[in-house]
């Protein structure tokens, strides 16, 4: 019986850790998307330094909010994680192309990893599906 309780505790811990991390990811991405849509001055300046025209920010913000919404819904979270990985990959490529320092490049890579870690914590079967995939 103790083993069952230990397993149940670990499962609940993983689920809540995944939910908390997902919530933080979603809050950050919603904030980022909204600042792009309302075109806050520091965001416009940073985008201009990266070579992005200010009129592109509205579309980028809408795409980010749409991907984040898809990720936040449990039934579509895997698709959302795939879309956010692509979005963050584009952010990484933009920073590399613009010659940015290493920190924004590393941040976008690590953030996409956090997106997947949160999803795997919420849905442990996904981990085994990825690991046990054989060709």
C-alpha positions as CSV (number, residue, x, y, z in Angstrom):
1,X,0.0,0.0,0.0
2,X,2.9,2.4,0.7
3,X,4.2,2.0,-2.8
4,X,0.8,3.0,-4.2
5,X,0.7,6.1,-2.0
6,X,4.3,7.0,-3.0
7,X,3.4,6.7,-6.7
8,X,0.2,8.7,-6.2
9,X,2.2,11.4,-4.4
10,X,4.8,11.6,-7.2
11,X,2.1,11.7,-9.8
12,X,0.2,14.5,-8.1
13,X,3.5,16.4,-7.6
14,X,4.4,16.1,-11.3
15,X,0.9,17.2,-12.4
16,X,1.0,20.3,-10.1
17,X,4.6,21.2,-11.1
18,X,3.5,21.0,-14.7
19,X,0.5,23.2,-14.1
20,X,2.5,25.8,-12.3
21,X,5.3,25.9,-14.9
22,X,2.7,26.0,-17.7
23,X,0.9,28.9,-15.9
24,X,4.2,30.8,-15.7
25,X,5.0,30.1,-19.3
26,X,1.5,31.2,-20.4
27,X,1.6,34.4,-18.3
28,X,5.0,35.4,-19.7
29,X,4.0,34.7,-23.3
30,X,0.7,36.5,-23.0
31,X,2.5,39.5,-21.6
32,X,5.0,39.4,-24.5
33,X,2.3,39.1,-27.0
34,X,0.2,41.9,-25.6
35,X,3.3,44.2,-25.5
36,X,3.9,43.5,-29.1
37,X,0.2,44.2,-30.0
38,X,0.0,47.5,-28.1
39,X,3.5,48.4,-29.3
40,X,5.2,49.4,-26.1
41,X,8.2,51.7,-26.8
42,X,11.0,49.3,-25.5
43,X,9.5,46.5,-27.6
44,X,9.4,48.6,-30.7
45,X,13.0,49.7,-30.1
46,X,14.2,46.2,-29.5
47,X,12.4,44.9,-32.6
48,X,13.9,47.7,-34.7
49,X,17.4,46.8,-33.5
50,X,16.7,43.2,-34.6
51,X,15.7,44.4,-38.1
52,X,12.0,44.0,-37.7
53,X,9.7,46.8,-38.9
54,X,7.3,48.1,-36.2
55,X,4.3,47.3,-38.5
56,X,5.2,43.6,-38.2
57,X,4.7,43.6,-34.4
58,X,0.9,43.3,-34.6
59,X,1.0,40.1,-36.6
60,X,3.8,38.7,-34.5
61,X,1.9,39.4,-31.3
62,X,-1.3,37.9,-32.7
63,X,0.5,34.7,-33.8
64,X,2.2,34.5,-30.3
65,X,-1.2,34.9,-28.5
66,X,-2.8,32.3,-30.8
67,X,0.0,29.7,-30.2
68,X,-0.1,30.4,-26.5
69,X,-3.9,29.9,-26.4
70,X,-3.6,26.6,-28.2
71,X,-0.9,25.6,-25.7
72,X,-2.9,26.6,-22.7
73,X,-5.9,24.3,-23.6
74,X,-5.1,20.8,-22.4
75,X,-6.7,19.0,-25.4
76,X,-4.5,21.0,-27.9
77,X,-1.4,21.5,-25.7
78,X,0.8,19.2,-27.8
79,X,0.0,21.2,-31.0
80,X,0.6,24.4,-29.0
81,X,4.0,23.2,-27.8
82,X,4.9,22.4,-31.4
83,X,3.8,25.8,-32.6
84,X,5.6,27.6,-29.7
85,X,8.8,25.7,-30.5
86,X,8.6,26.9,-34.1
87,X,7.9,30.5,-32.9
88,X,10.8,30.4,-30.4
89,X,13.0,28.9,-33.1
90,X,12.2,31.9,-35.3
91,X,13.1,34.1,-32.4
92,X,16.4,32.3,-32.0
93,X,17.1,32.6,-35.8
94,X,16.3,36.3,-35.7
95,X,18.7,36.9,-32.8
96,X,21.5,34.9,-34.5
97,X,20.9,36.8,-37.8
98,X,21.0,40.2,-36.0
99,X,24.2,39.3,-34.2
100,X,22.7,39.5,-30.7
101,X,24.6,38.4,-27.6
102,X,24.4,34.8,-26.5
103,X,21.8,35.4,-23.7
104,X,18.7,36.1,-25.9
105,X,19.6,33.1,-28.1
106,X,20.1,30.8,-25.1
107,X,16.9,32.2,-23.5
108,X,14.7,31.3,-26.4
109,X,16.2,27.8,-26.6
110,X,15.8,27.2,-22.9
111,X,12.3,28.6,-22.9
112,X,11.2,26.2,-25.6
113,X,12.7,23.4,-23.5
114,X,10.7,24.6,-20.5
115,X,7.5,24.6,-22.6
116,X,8.1,20.9,-23.3
117,X,9.1,20.0,-19.8
118,X,5.9,21.6,-18.4
119,X,3.9,19.6,-21.0
120,X,5.6,16.3,-20.1
121,X,5.1,16.9,-16.4
122,X,1.4,17.4,-17.1
123,X,1.2,14.4,-19.4
124,X,3.8,11.8,-18.5
125,X,2.6,9.4,-21.3
126,X,4.0,11.9,-23.7
127,X,7.5,11.3,-22.3
128,X,7.3,7.6,-22.9
129,X,5.8,8.1,-26.4
130,X,8.8,10.2,-27.3
131,X,11.4,8.0,-25.6
132,X,10.1,4.6,-26.8
133,X,9.5,5.7,-30.4
134,X,11.2,3.2,-32.6
135,X,11.6,3.2,-36.4
